[in-house]
Amino acid sequence: MMNFSQRSYEKELLDGDLIPFKDIKVNMQELEFINKYLGGHKITIKGFRELLGDRKAISVCEIGCGGGDNLKALSTWCKKNDISVRFTGIDINKDCIEYAKGNCRGSGNIEFITSDYKLVVFGSGKPDIIFSSLFCHHLDDQQLREMIKWLEENSGIGFFINDLQRHPAAYYSIKWLTAQFSNSYLVKNDAPLSVRRGFLQDDWKKLFIESGVKNYSIQWQFAFRWLVIVKW
């Protein structure tokens, strides 16, 4: 059996530079389906609600927003619950941003920025909440420590992370499911690899200790996800 005690740092295909847009589009569509039906969006909404509290107006930024499906899901929830919200989505991949703009058309006040998130300067208008979903496992440990510090410095009331648990059951189940049902070679390759690049609870504890950021909680979520929340 494969060893899951350590993270894999094998690069995912989606992190390459020369992927045709048509292939990225299929990948984004299938990731949205996975998020919708395997609980990813519910976890994002839970993290958002815990930081939202009783506020009725808020600003939210997602880094590594991909196809924008998390922002779309949050926008739908906010409309149903009479929450006034201003969204920002940041992704370094211009093709993902172009897809996200179309995918989120009609979903409310969403600004999309093509950039490395670290280069974005909010100034006095920094978001109340910043979050990432299925972004952290693309980064190595040093990049994660830098990200945690950036989140601390740039979020007004806190941030949350929704990402994968590294677990053999998660790996073999998603490998079988994508082999049977996916039409994307990117998803077939990257979905199981992303689990191997995912996290144990102790990984998160170590990263936060090394980053010097406190007041965090780590919650296991179905199916094989971690919800990490930091409140100021």
C-alpha positions as CSV (number, residue, x, y, z in Angstrom):
1,M,0.0,0.0,0.0
2,M,1.1,3.5,-0.7
3,N,2.7,5.5,2.2
4,F,0.4,8.3,3.3
5,S,2.5,9.4,6.3
6,Q,4.2,12.2,4.3
7,R,2.9,14.7,1.7
8,S,3.7,14.2,-1.9
9,Y,5.2,17.1,-3.7
10,E,4.7,15.7,-7.2
11,K,3.4,18.6,-9.4
12,E,-0.2,18.4,-10.6
13,L,-0.9,18.7,-14.3
14,L,-3.2,21.7,-13.7
15,D,-0.1,23.6,-12.4
16,G,1.5,23.4,-15.8
17,D,1.7,26.4,-18.1
18,L,0.6,25.1,-21.5
19,I,-2.8,23.5,-20.8
20,P,-5.4,24.3,-23.6
21,F,-8.4,26.3,-22.4
22,K,-10.9,23.6,-23.5
23,D,-9.2,21.1,-21.1
24,I,-9.2,23.6,-18.2
25,K,-12.9,24.2,-18.9
26,V,-13.8,20.5,-18.5
27,N,-11.6,20.3,-15.4
28,M,-13.4,23.3,-13.8
29,Q,-16.8,21.9,-14.6
30,E,-16.0,18.5,-13.0
31,L,-14.4,20.2,-10.0
32,E,-17.6,22.2,-9.4
33,F,-19.6,18.9,-9.6
34,I,-17.3,17.3,-7.1
35,N,-17.6,20.3,-4.7
36,K,-21.4,20.4,-5.1
37,Y,-22.1,16.7,-4.5
38,L,-19.3,15.7,-2.2
39,G,-19.8,18.5,0.2
40,G,-17.1,21.0,-0.7
41,H,-19.5,23.9,-1.0
42,K,-21.1,23.1,2.3
43,I,-17.8,23.3,4.0
44,T,-17.0,26.6,2.5
45,I,-20.4,28.0,3.6
46,K,-19.8,26.6,7.1
47,G,-16.4,28.4,7.4
48,F,-18.0,31.6,6.1
49,R,-20.9,31.4,8.5
50,E,-18.6,30.9,11.5
51,L,-16.7,34.1,10.7
52,L,-19.8,36.0,9.5
53,G,-21.5,35.9,12.9
54,D,-24.5,38.2,13.0
55,R,-23.1,40.7,10.4
56,K,-25.4,41.6,7.5
57,A,-22.8,43.2,5.3
58,I,-19.3,41.8,4.6
59,S,-16.4,41.6,2.1
60,V,-14.9,38.3,1.1
61,C,-11.9,37.3,-1.0
62,E,-11.0,33.8,-2.3
63,I,-7.4,33.2,-3.3
64,G,-6.8,30.4,-5.8
65,C,-10.4,30.8,-6.9
66,G,-10.2,28.6,-10.0
67,G,-13.5,28.5,-11.8
68,G,-15.3,30.5,-9.2
69,D,-17.8,27.8,-8.0
70,N,-17.2,28.5,-4.3
71,L,-17.9,32.2,-4.8
72,K,-21.1,31.3,-6.7
73,A,-22.2,29.0,-4.0
74,L,-21.5,31.6,-1.3
75,S,-23.4,34.3,-3.3
76,T,-26.4,32.1,-3.6
77,W,-26.4,31.5,0.2
78,C,-26.0,35.2,0.9
79,K,-28.9,36.1,-1.3
80,K,-31.1,33.6,0.4
81,N,-30.1,35.0,3.8
82,D,-30.2,38.7,3.0
83,I,-26.5,39.2,3.4
84,S,-24.9,42.1,1.5
85,V,-21.5,40.9,0.3
86,R,-18.7,42.1,-2.0
87,F,-16.6,39.3,-3.4
88,T,-13.1,39.2,-4.9
89,G,-11.7,36.1,-6.6
90,I,-7.9,35.9,-7.2
91,D,-6.2,33.3,-9.4
92,I,-2.8,33.3,-11.1
93,N,-4.2,31.4,-14.1
94,K,-5.8,33.8,-16.6
95,D,-7.8,30.9,-18.2
96,C,-9.3,30.0,-14.9
97,I,-10.3,33.7,-14.4
98,E,-11.9,33.9,-17.8
99,Y,-13.9,30.7,-17.1
100,A,-14.9,32.0,-13.6
101,K,-16.2,35.3,-15.1
102,G,-18.6,33.4,-17.3
103,N,-19.4,30.8,-14.6
104,C,-20.3,33.5,-12.1
105,R,-22.2,35.8,-14.4
106,G,-25.4,36.9,-12.6
107,S,-24.1,35.8,-9.2
108,G,-23.8,39.3,-7.7
109,N,-20.9,41.7,-6.9
110,I,-17.8,39.7,-7.8
111,E,-14.5,41.2,-8.9
112,F,-12.0,38.8,-10.5
113,I,-8.2,39.5,-10.5
114,T,-5.6,37.6,-12.5
115,S,-2.5,37.7,-10.2
116,D,-0.3,35.8,-7.8
117,Y,-2.3,36.5,-4.6
118,K,0.9,37.7,-2.8
119,L,1.1,40.6,-5.3
120,V,-2.3,42.0,-4.6
121,V,-2.3,45.0,-2.3
122,F,-5.7,45.8,-0.6
123,G,-4.5,48.9,1.4
124,S,-7.2,50.2,3.7
125,G,-9.8,48.2,1.8
126,K,-8.7,44.8,2.8
127,P,-11.4,42.1,2.9
128,D,-13.1,41.1,6.1
129,I,-12.7,37.4,5.3
130,I,-10.2,35.6,3.1
131,F,-10.5,32.0,2.3
132,S,-9.1,29.2,0.1
133,S,-10.6,26.0,-1.1
134,L,-8.6,23.2,-2.6
135,F,-5.7,25.6,-3.1
136,C,-3.3,24.8,-0.2
137,H,-2.4,21.3,-1.4
138,H,-0.9,22.9,-4.5
139,L,1.8,24.6,-2.3
140,D,4.9,23.3,-0.5
141,D,5.4,23.9,3.2
142,Q,7.4,27.1,2.8
143,Q,4.7,28.6,0.5
144,L,2.1,27.6,3.0
145,R,3.8,29.3,5.9
146,E,4.1,32.4,3.7
147,M,0.4,32.1,2.8
148,I,-0.7,31.8,6.4
149,K,1.2,35.0,7.3
150,W,-0.2,36.8,4.3
151,L,-3.7,35.8,5.3
152,E,-3.1,37.0,8.9
153,E,-1.9,40.4,7.6
154,N,-4.6,40.9,5.0
155,S,-7.9,39.7,6.5
156,G,-10.0,42.0,8.6
157,I,-11.8,39.5,10.9
158,G,-10.2,36.2,10.0
159,F,-9.7,33.5,7.4
160,F,-10.5,29.9,6.7
161,I,-9.1,27.1,4.7
162,N,-11.0,24.2,3.1
163,D,-8.7,21.4,1.9
164,L,-8.1,17.7,1.6
165,Q,-7.3,15.1,4.2
166,R,-4.5,12.8,3.2
167,H,-6.0,9.3,3.7
168,P,-5.8,6.0,1.8
169,A,-9.6,5.7,1.6
170,A,-9.9,9.2,0.1
171,Y,-7.1,8.3,-2.4
172,Y,-8.4,5.0,-3.6
173,S,-12.1,6.1,-3.7
174,I,-11.5,9.2,-5.8
175,K,-9.1,7.3,-8.0
176,W,-11.8,4.8,-8.8
177,L,-14.6,7.4,-9.2
178,T,-12.6,9.6,-11.6
179,A,-11.4,6.6,-13.6
180,Q,-15.0,5.5,-14.0
181,F,-16.8,8.8,-14.5
182,S,-14.5,11.7,-15.4
183,N,-14.0,12.9,-18.9
184,S,-11.0,15.1,-17.9
185,Y,-7.5,13.7,-18.0
186,L,-6.6,16.5,-15.7
187,V,-9.1,15.4,-13.1
188,K,-8.2,11.7,-13.5
189,N,-4.5,12.5,-12.8
190,D,-4.8,15.4,-10.3
191,A,-7.7,14.3,-8.1
192,P,-5.9,11.3,-6.5
193,L,-2.6,13.1,-6.6
194,S,-4.1,16.0,-4.7
195,V,-5.1,13.7,-1.9
196,R,-1.5,12.6,-1.6
197,R,-0.6,16.3,-1.5
198,G,-3.2,16.8,1.2
199,F,-2.8,17.1,5.0
200,L,-3.0,15.3,8.3
201,Q,-4.1,17.3,11.3
202,D,-0.6,17.3,12.7
203,D,0.6,19.0,9.4
204,W,-1.7,21.9,10.0
205,K,-0.7,22.2,13.7
206,K,3.0,22.3,12.7
207,L,2.4,24.9,10.0
208,F,0.6,27.2,12.3
209,I,3.2,26.8,15.1
210,E,5.9,27.6,12.6
211,S,3.9,30.6,11.2
212,G,3.3,32.0,14.7
213,V,-0.4,32.3,14.1
214,K,-2.7,31.4,17.0
215,N,-6.5,31.3,17.7
216,Y,-7.0,28.6,15.0
217,S,-9.4,25.6,15.0
218,I,-9.0,22.5,12.9
219,Q,-12.2,20.6,12.1
220,W,-12.6,17.3,10.2
221,Q,-15.4,17.4,7.6
222,F,-17.1,14.9,5.4
223,A,-15.8,13.7,3.0
224,F,-12.1,13.7,3.9
225,R,-11.7,17.5,4.2
226,W,-10.2,19.8,6.8
227,L,-11.8,23.2,7.7
228,V,-9.3,25.4,9.4
229,I,-10.6,28.7,10.8
230,V,-8.7,31.6,12.3
231,K,-10.6,34.4,14.1
232,W,-9.2,37.7,15.3
